[in-house]
Every structure is written in structure tokens, then in C-alpha cells.
């Protein structure tokens, strides 16, 4: 990857602009579905860790 490409993709704080563009291109319903998928994934990870101590 070249430096010009990195500057287009990442802002000065290191935020991946392509992800921001992708998310803003979604409809509100699609955004909620993406959030729901992320929450379900996080719950799956938490469950796989076993009981808390």
C-alpha cells in the first residue's frame, strides 16, 4: 500500500474512512441489522469464555 492510499483511507486520528463511508451508505434498517449482528457476535464471544469468576 502506498502512502497516498493510506491518507485517503485513514484520517489524522487513524479512523478508517472506508468503514465510515460503508456504514453511512446503509439504510437505517441495515444499520440496525449490522448493530444487531455485532451485539450477537459479542454475546457469542462472551458465552464462549465460560462462567465469570
Secondary structure as UniProt FT lines:
FT   HELIX           3..9
FT   TURN            12..13
FT   HELIX           17..25
FT   HELIX           28..48
//
